[in-house]
């Protein structure tokens, strides 16, 4: 069974030499607009894997690797929530829009401040 994606989600980071904010973004085809949500995480671009859209150097026991694993866990929560909300709305045969997605993100992520259980 093939599931049609309503929007393409991704984690985005700007190119810079200093620490840069990481934003979650998704383009909603039905509205022709982009949903952008701050993850409130920052990382240096040299520590980001642009091809795979995730933190690099997550192996090992170094403080840097540990920090990158924590950041990646937090970023995964954004993608997981997005997929969950889209699935929930598909199950009730309703279209999800940007405003609904923003409300869901605010509700579950407490405006970008999330805790890892």
Buried (B, 14 or more C-beta within 10 A) or exposed (E): EEEEEBBEBEBBBEEEEEEBBBBBBBBBEEEEEEBEBEBBBEBEBEBBEEEEBBBBBBEEEEEEBEBBBBBBEBBEBBBEBBEEBBEEBBEEEEEBBBEEBEEBBEEEBEEBEBEEE
